[in-house]
Amino acid sequence: MGSRTISLEESAYAKLRAAKRPGESFSEVVHRVLGGAEPSFADFRALVDRKSADRLADVIAKMRREDVQLQRKRISRRG
């Protein structure tokens, strides 16, 4: 992926910086604000309380582990 240098007025930069979430790049801000990227878990997490978000993250992690195990079983059956 390439990158570009752009010029912004100070007021536009201040708005972009204000929209930036912790750990988020300016490119991610632009995608999120302009709708150019799929929503991330961080976007969803802002909509629910912390306890619910943490439980959901745990469930997603468990589902991923189960998917990996299932894929390994399928591969071992083929071999």
N, C-alpha and C positions, 0 to 999 in steps of 0.2 A: 504494500500500500504506500502510495506516495504522499507527499505533503505539499502544502502551498503556504506562502506568506501573504497575508492580507493586511490592509490598513483599515483601521476603525477609528471613528471619532472617539474622543475620550468618553463621551456620554454613552455611546454604544458599547464600548469595552466595559464600562462600569455596570451596565445592565447584564451583559454576558457573565461577568464575574459574579454578580449577585445571584444569578440563576444557577451557578455552579455548585454542585453538591460535594461534600467531602469525598475525596478519592476519585472524582469524576474529571475526565479531561475536557478541554474546551470543545473538542470534536464531539464528544459524547453529549455535551450540553446542546450543541447545535442540532444533532440528530434527535435528541429527545424533544426539544422545543419545536422543531420544525417537522417532526413526525417522520423523519427519515430512517428510523431504526425501530426494531421490535422492542416492546416494553421489556425492561429488565426486572429481575426480582426486586431490586432496590426501588423501582417505581411502585410495584405492588405493595411492598413493605410499608411505604409511607401512607397507605390507605387503611391499614388495619393496626390494631394495638400490638404491642411488642410480643406479648405472650402468644397470641394467635400466629404472628409472623414466625416466631421461633418454632412453634409446633409444626407449621407448614414446612419450614426449612428442614426439620427433622424427617418428616414424611417423604419429602422429595429426595433427601439423601438416602433413605431406606429404599425407595423405589429404584434409584440409580444402582445401588449395590445389588438388588435383586435382578435388575436387568443384566448387569455384568455377569452374575452367576448363571443366569439363563443362557446368555450368549456362549459362555465357556462350555456349558453342557452340550449345546448344539454343535459346537466345534469339535468337542471330543467324540461325539457320536459319528461324525463324518469321517474322522481319522482312523 
